Amino acid sequence: MNALDFFLFALFPYICLAVFLMGSLARFDRDQYTWKSDSSLLLRSSGMRLASNLFHFGILFLLVGHFFGLLTPQWAYEWLISPESKKLVANVSGGIAGAACFIGLTILLQRRMFDARIRLTSHRTDLAILIILWVQLALGLSTLLFARGGPAEVAEMVTISKYLQSLVIFQPNVELLAGVSLLSKLHMLLGMLIFLLFPFSRLVHVWSGLATLAYLWRPRQIVRSRRLNVPADHSSRRVP
């Protein structure tokens, strides 16, 4: 392990996580009026619903799949499914969700870049984050297209899982990545970069989506109409 590997895979993940959490909190505290998705649906609805549904379905499935698929220890699932079967399920489901997300994001990016009306109302960060997400999806799909296959592919999945789990317990084991392909390493680094840029982009509205789950447990509110007892001579009174 050299100094660059140590920084990129042992220090950089924690820098990204710290900025992700503290930056989101600071953004909510200081700039609440910028806490929005900046949707362009009102400007032009053509193709927006299909693209948005494909993108959101795909990205949410991929986030949940990556989180549980890579951070679940092998001993917790091997009694139910083998690593080989787990990798097959991940490839098929992730490939479908990734393709749907990629198509939806491509349409959204095309709207932002080539629709003059939408382009004028778009911030630079809107285009930047969409381009970064597009490249990240392309890298993720490329890891499936150019996978080595067989035991080597399964071993790489297990290795990456062990590395990410070592980050969670604050004992980063960078040596595990020695045999991991360059494509997978780039995919991980770009994912970390997205977390780093998250608080400064429109992606912060994801927090609002997660917060709406609290409504499932919130007690019902009872709203009653109330008549105000206004004195008959109220209109004739003067305020000193």
Secondary structure, 3 states (H helix, E strand, C coil): CCHHHHHHHHHHHHHHHHHHHHHHHHHHHHCHHHCCCCCCCCCCCCCHHHHHHHHHHHHHHHHHHHHHHHHCCHHHHCCCCCHHHHHHHHHHHHHHHHHHHHHHHHHHHHHHHHCHHHHHCCCHHHHHHHHHHHHHHHHHHHHHHCCCCHHHHHHHHHHHHHHHHHHHCCCCCHHHHHHCCHHHHHHHHHHHHHHHHHHHCHHHHHHHHHHHHHHHCCCCCCCCCCCCCCCCCHHHCCCC
